Structure formats: structure tokens, C-alpha cells
Amino acid sequence: MGATIRQAAAADAQELAELATLTFPLACPPSSRPEDIEDYIAANLTVECFRGYLADPARTVLVADDGGVLAGYSLLVSTPPADPDVAAVLAATAAQPTLELSKCYVHPDHHGGGLAAALMAESVAHGIRNGAESIWLGVNDENARAIRFYQKSGFAKAGTKTFMLGARLEHDFVMVRPAD
């Protein structure tokens, strides 16, 4: 793995949006409607969205920079969860304060080469450096590959939440790991 993990800069917004457009559909269940995926991307993963994430002091975007090309990214959120179901799960299972790993994606050309593990390790390290006692994420309950990766990264299932993708109600596991 020759990539460097670094904090994203404003100049990365365009490439982040392109990477997100490519990687987000890979995490969706096979039954997801293409138009629902496109709508989610249009509402959450555009250049403007990434500019907003990069300007928000409660969010950190880390990127895997492979010789000037972004090969992966993670989005960390340091605000309490807005979803009451998630808040209840975290109150019962997660050391506080907790940090959300909102997104963690690697370009498919880099799957299996250790880049995701390096990006995860730096995301956890960032959380620790910034005072998080635990880190949590939501992952679709049908995404077996991601669930295995998160378990290998120290996360354990702590509860469930729902996620609307278009008109379809998706079910996610809430997974938590200590920030040790």
C-alpha cells in the first residue's frame, strides 16, 4: 500500500464527490432501486455537500491519497446522534464521548490491499487524539463484507437502527468499539 492517509482539504471536494458516487452504491443492498441510490447521492454526496463537510468543525474527512489520486475516505462526526434509537443504543453500550464513523469507503481497485485497514486505523487514532472514548457506525444488515471488516477492526454489534433509502426502509446494525 503506497497511499498516505491525511486530512482532506477544500481542494479535494470534487474528487471526494466522484469517489463517493462510485463507492456508495457498493454498500447498498442488491434490492436497492438505482433511482433511490442516485437521490441519496444527490442529497448527500455532491461537491457542495463535501465542501460543507470540510468546512464543518464537527466533521473530519480523512482521505487515502495514492500519489495524488484519492483511493478512499472516511467521514467522522463528533456531534451526538440525532436518531433517538441510536442515542439509546449508545447510551447503553458506548463509552462517552463517542464519535461517529459516518462513512468509510475505498475505491474497488484498492480492495484487499490493506488500504481500508489503514484508513480505519487512522480514523480510530483521530478519534482517540480528539478525546473519543468510543467510536460507532451504522452498517446495512445485508452488507456481510463490511460487517466482517468492522468486526476485524474491533467493532461489535450493539443494536439496530433504520435508514430510509428512497421509499425503502433499510435496517442497519449499530456497531461500537472502544477507542483504545
C-alpha positions as CSV (number, residue, x, y, z in Angstrom):
1,M,0.0,0.0,0.0
2,G,1.6,3.3,-1.1
3,A,-1.2,5.6,-0.1
4,T,-0.9,8.3,2.6
5,I,-3.8,8.9,5.0
6,R,-4.3,12.7,5.5
7,Q,-7.0,15.1,6.4
8,A,-8.9,16.3,3.4
9,A,-8.6,19.8,2.1
10,A,-11.2,22.0,0.4
11,A,-9.4,21.3,-2.9
12,D,-10.4,17.6,-2.5
13,A,-14.2,18.2,-2.6
14,Q,-14.6,17.4,-6.3
15,E,-12.6,14.2,-6.2
16,L,-14.3,13.1,-2.9
17,A,-17.7,13.5,-4.5
18,E,-16.6,11.4,-7.5
19,L,-15.2,8.7,-5.2
20,A,-18.4,8.8,-3.1
21,T,-20.6,8.4,-6.2
22,L,-18.6,5.3,-7.2
23,T,-18.4,3.7,-3.7
24,F,-21.7,4.4,-2.1
25,P,-23.7,2.1,-4.4
26,L,-21.3,-0.8,-3.5
27,A,-22.6,-0.7,0.1
28,C,-26.2,-0.8,-0.8
29,P,-28.3,-4.0,-0.7
30,P,-28.9,-5.6,-4.1
31,S,-32.6,-4.8,-3.8
32,S,-31.9,-1.0,-3.7
33,R,-33.5,0.9,-6.5
34,P,-31.0,2.7,-8.7
35,E,-33.1,5.9,-8.5
36,D,-33.0,5.8,-4.7
37,I,-29.3,5.5,-4.7
38,E,-29.0,8.4,-7.2
39,D,-31.3,10.5,-5.0
40,Y,-29.2,9.8,-1.9
41,I,-26.0,10.7,-3.7
42,A,-27.6,13.9,-5.0
43,A,-28.7,14.9,-1.5
44,N,-25.6,13.8,0.5
45,L,-22.5,13.2,-1.6
46,T,-22.2,16.1,-4.0
47,V,-19.3,18.5,-4.3
48,E,-21.3,21.1,-2.3
49,C,-22.0,18.5,0.4
50,F,-18.3,17.7,0.7
51,R,-17.5,21.4,0.8
52,G,-19.9,21.7,3.7
53,Y,-18.4,18.6,5.5
54,L,-14.9,20.0,5.1
55,A,-15.9,23.4,6.5
56,D,-17.8,21.9,9.5
57,P,-15.7,21.9,12.6
58,A,-17.8,18.9,13.9
59,R,-16.7,16.8,10.9
60,T,-13.4,15.4,9.8
61,V,-12.8,13.9,6.4
62,L,-9.7,11.7,6.1
63,V,-8.5,10.6,2.7
64,A,-6.2,7.9,1.4
65,D,-4.1,9.7,-1.1
66,D,-2.3,7.4,-3.6
67,G,0.1,9.6,-5.4
68,G,-2.3,12.5,-5.8
69,V,-5.4,10.3,-6.5
70,L,-7.9,9.7,-3.8
71,A,-8.3,5.9,-3.2
72,G,-10.6,6.1,-0.1
73,Y,-12.1,8.3,2.5
74,S,-13.7,8.4,5.9
75,L,-16.1,10.9,7.4
76,L,-16.1,11.3,11.2
77,V,-18.8,13.2,13.1
78,S,-18.3,14.5,16.6
79,T,-21.9,15.5,17.4
80,P,-24.4,13.5,19.3
81,P,-26.6,11.3,17.1
82,A,-29.9,12.8,16.0
83,D,-31.6,9.4,15.7
84,P,-33.2,8.6,19.1
85,D,-32.8,4.9,18.6
86,V,-29.1,5.3,18.0
87,A,-28.8,7.6,21.0
88,A,-30.5,5.0,23.2
89,V,-28.1,2.2,21.9
90,L,-25.1,4.4,22.5
91,A,-26.2,5.5,26.0
92,A,-26.4,1.8,27.0
93,T,-23.3,0.4,25.2
94,A,-20.8,3.1,24.3
95,A,-18.3,4.9,26.5
96,Q,-18.8,8.7,26.2
97,P,-17.9,10.8,24.4
98,T,-18.4,8.8,21.3
99,L,-17.5,9.6,17.7
100,E,-19.5,8.5,14.6
101,L,-17.7,6.9,11.7
102,S,-20.3,8.1,9.2
103,K,-18.6,6.9,6.1
104,C,-15.6,4.7,5.3
105,Y,-15.1,3.7,1.7
106,V,-12.3,2.5,-0.5
107,H,-12.2,2.5,-4.3
108,P,-12.8,-1.1,-5.5
109,D,-9.4,-1.1,-7.3
110,H,-7.9,-1.0,-3.8
111,H,-10.0,-3.6,-2.1
112,G,-8.0,-6.4,-0.4
113,G,-4.7,-4.5,-0.3
114,G,-4.8,-3.2,3.3
115,L,-5.9,0.4,2.5
116,A,-9.2,0.1,4.3
117,A,-7.5,-1.2,7.4
118,A,-5.0,1.7,7.3
119,L,-7.9,4.2,6.8
120,M,-9.8,2.7,9.7
121,A,-6.7,2.7,11.9
122,E,-6.2,6.4,11.2
123,S,-9.9,7.2,11.8
124,V,-9.7,5.5,15.2
125,A,-6.5,7.2,16.0
126,H,-8.0,10.6,15.1
127,G,-10.9,9.8,17.4
128,I,-8.6,9.0,20.3
129,R,-6.5,12.1,19.7
130,N,-9.6,14.2,19.9
131,G,-11.0,12.7,23.1
132,A,-13.4,10.0,21.9
133,E,-13.9,7.1,24.3
134,S,-15.7,5.0,21.7
135,I,-16.5,5.0,18.0
136,W,-19.7,3.9,16.4
137,L,-21.1,3.3,13.0
138,G,-24.2,2.1,11.2
139,V,-23.9,-0.6,8.5
140,N,-26.6,-2.3,6.5
141,D,-27.5,-5.6,7.9
142,E,-27.1,-7.2,4.5
143,N,-23.6,-5.9,3.9
144,A,-21.7,-9.0,5.1
145,R,-18.4,-8.0,3.8
146,A,-18.4,-4.6,5.6
147,I,-19.7,-6.2,8.8
148,R,-16.8,-8.7,8.8
149,F,-14.3,-5.8,8.2
150,Y,-15.8,-3.8,11.0
151,Q,-15.7,-6.8,13.4
152,K,-12.0,-7.4,12.4
153,S,-11.5,-3.7,13.2
154,G,-12.8,-4.1,16.8
155,F,-16.4,-3.2,16.3
156,A,-19.2,-5.2,17.9
157,K,-23.0,-5.2,17.2
158,A,-24.7,-3.1,19.8
159,G,-28.2,-2.5,18.4
160,T,-30.1,-1.6,15.3
161,K,-31.4,1.4,13.5
162,T,-33.4,2.1,10.4
163,F,-32.3,4.1,7.4
164,M,-34.5,5.4,4.6
165,L,-33.2,4.9,1.1
166,G,-35.8,6.4,-1.0
167,A,-39.1,4.9,0.0
168,R,-37.5,1.7,1.2
169,L,-36.8,1.2,4.9
170,E,-33.4,-0.4,5.4
171,H,-32.1,-2.0,8.6
172,D,-28.7,-1.2,9.9
173,F,-26.6,-2.7,12.7
174,V,-25.2,-0.1,15.1
175,M,-21.7,-1.2,15.8
176,V,-19.4,0.2,18.6
177,R,-15.8,-0.2,19.5
178,P,-13.8,1.3,22.4
179,A,-11.3,3.9,21.3
180,D,-8.4,2.1,23.0
